[in-house]
């Protein structure tokens, strides 16, 4: 295709994962014309994610501001899911199942009780479970586990159904999808004016939103001060098929001899297993050892896993940030907004990111919920 110039929308979103699409959908709903650029929509972290909406069981010491954002986004999910289904006719698998965290041994149980005490100081409830109560909630769980915690308000969504619905919503509302690779962001006199795609097409826009996940810091053209400080964190997820009666009725999480693992039950007999984390650059090769470790640890918590059919191994890159929190807001270059670095909470933060960035574009003000996550709180990153 020869180089050319395409029509200029009000908003040009770089990245068609759930974050980019939610921003595009909300901007369309506010009367803006929108184009979304991505060579393979939904092929990255949005595809490989497990879909847990887990603000409480994802709680980590020192991440209190992120907890507040996660809780606020989780609170929006029921209405967000209903609105998206109404707009598209597609179910996104939103289920209020709750999450059980199982302790592997006495030391693990003590650590979980400490975490519950910490959560209580933040007004978050995690119910302690005895060994008997654990077996009552999850009849198929491995015998001999000493107890755990129940986070009743941690839920889930089917991330692939969510992505498909958001894609349909954007198209249905008149958004343009551009299946091209962004080669360069064009900056003229300190303002982002558009992009050049790999085929040489120049696309201008009133506002650019950089939502390209782990690849956000690799796109050429930005000055160092505006380049998002994100890095790839490799994760592998397994999808199994098993007897629906053998599925756990709730999300099951645990740490087996120090290795974290989660098991997410889905309608129809699917079980999603994950939690592998590797710093491996941009390599997305599936690693046999990681698959083995996930299956071993999942079976240690739920023995029925040994009888399941292994259907899929998927690998993707989560967009990590220096403090594990997203980069949301003005980039420091006029006309360019960042929405990246969501790391392990991209699915959970989809509603609040979509609303917040659309509000920023519409009103010109950073919403209070997003203010603690301004991109300028981190130092610029070098191109690698």
Order of alpha helices (4+ residues) and beta strands (2+ residues): beta-alpha-beta-alpha-beta-alpha-beta-alpha-beta-alpha-beta-beta-alpha-beta-beta-beta-beta-beta-beta-beta-beta-alpha-beta-beta-beta-alpha-alpha
